Amino acid sequence: MGLRNSHPKLYPGDILEFPGNSYFSHFGIYYGERDGVPYVAHLTIRDSDTKLLLFGRAINASVKLDPLDVVGKKYKVSNYLDDKHPPRDFYVLIKPEIDEVMTKPITFDILFNNSEHQATMLRYGVKKSEQIEKVYSKIVPTWKDLFEKKKI
């Protein structure tokens, strides 16, 4: 299913995937509407910290609620673990956790705590990042290969 502007109906707790640069998408959780404006909870990094992303980490990350349009115009619903993990109840578990986590500073880590990990953790109670696993599966064999050949 391609990314296009005709958007499906959103339900609070849905994982939304926003296409990013060629490697990584950005993920958030649909939070519902306030005054008719749809909001997304997503792990975001303060602008001053973007240089730290070179190392894949940023100390001043936080979960923020932003209007959907501000986060991105193109997105798709990406509840890709629904068949493996039952989604948790939005009002009982997800929403209170979002409200709670918004008050805390978080360390963003591209490998272990990115926006996709945050979104799957909130929806399913399980941390997962398929995009990192894909990259990893490409990188690791190459490293292993070089390592075994004593190149690194």
N, C-alpha and C positions, 0 to 999 in steps of 0.2 A: 504493500500500500504506500503510494508516494505521499510526499508532504504537499498539501495544497491548502488553499484558503477556505474551502468549504469544510467547515469544522463539524465534527460529530457533537452530539449532546454530551455535555460534561457532567460528571457526578462527583461530588466532594470525595476526595480520596484517590481519584484517578491520577496516575502518573502521566505527566505531560513531557514529551521529548521535543526540544527545540534544536534544530540543526545548528551546529556551530561551525568551526573551521573544518578542514577536511578530515581531521582525526576524531574530534570529540563533539558530542552533542551535549547540551545542557539539559538537566532534568529538574522538574519541580512537581509539587503535589497540588492538584486543584483544591482550593480551600472553600470555594463557594462565592456567592455574591454579597457585596455590601453596597447598599443603595444602587442596585442595578449594575454595579461594576464587578466583573469576575476577577478574583484574586488567586495568585499562585504563591505557595510557600516554597522557597528554594534556597539552597546553600549558595551564598554569594560572597565575593571577596571585595574588601574595600579597595578603591582605586589605587591608593598609595602602595598597596601590596602586590600589584601585578608583576613587578620585577621579580619577586620571590618565586613566581610560578616557573621561572626558568629551572628551578630545582624541584618543581612539582609540589612545593609546600607553601602555605601562607598561614601565618599565625592569626591574623585578624579576620577570620571568616565568620559569618554568622548566617543563621536562617532568617530570612526576611520575608515579609508579605508584600508583594508588589502587584499592581494591576497587571492582568494577563497581557495586555497590549504593550506594556513597558518591557516585560520579559522577552516577548517576541511575537511577531505577527504570524509566523509559520510554526506550526507544531502538530504533533499527532499524539493520540492517546497511546500509551505504551505500557499497558498492564501485563507485561509479558510473562510474569511468574504466576499468574492466576491459576494455571492448571497444576502447578507444583505446590504453591502455598496459598491457602485461603486468605483473601484480603481481610484485614482487621476492620472492625467497626469504626467508621469515621468519627462519629460523635462521642463514642465511649472512650476510644483509645487514641486515634490519630490526631484529632483536633486539640485535645488537652496536651498531647506531646509537642505539637507544633507551638502552641502558646507558651509552653514551658521552655522549649529549646531556644526560642527567640530571645530569651533573656540572658543566654549564656554565650560567651565567646567560644568559638570552635576552631580547631586547627584543620584547615583544608589540606588534604593530601591526595594527590592525583591517583596514587595506587591504592590507598587504603581508606580514604574518606573524601570522595568527590561528591558532586551533586547527585549522581546516580545512586551511590551507596546510601546517601541521606534519604532519597525518595523511596528506595526499596525497603529501607529500615523502617520508615514511617508506615508505608502501606502494609508490609508483610511481617515486620519484626525480624527481617533477615537482610543482612548487608550483602549486596551483590552489584557487580559492575561488569556487565557483559562486554562493554567496549574495551575495558582494561584487559579483560581476559583474552579478547581477540588480539590485542596488541601484544600482550604477554606471550601468547602462543606463537606469534611470529618472531618476537625478539629472542626469547629464551633458547629455542633450538640453535639459532645462529650463534649466540654466546657460547652455548654448550659445545658446539662444533669447534669454534675458535679455541676454546679453552682446552678441549681434548687434543687439538693440534698444537697446543702450547703457543698460540698466537697472542693470547692476552694473559 
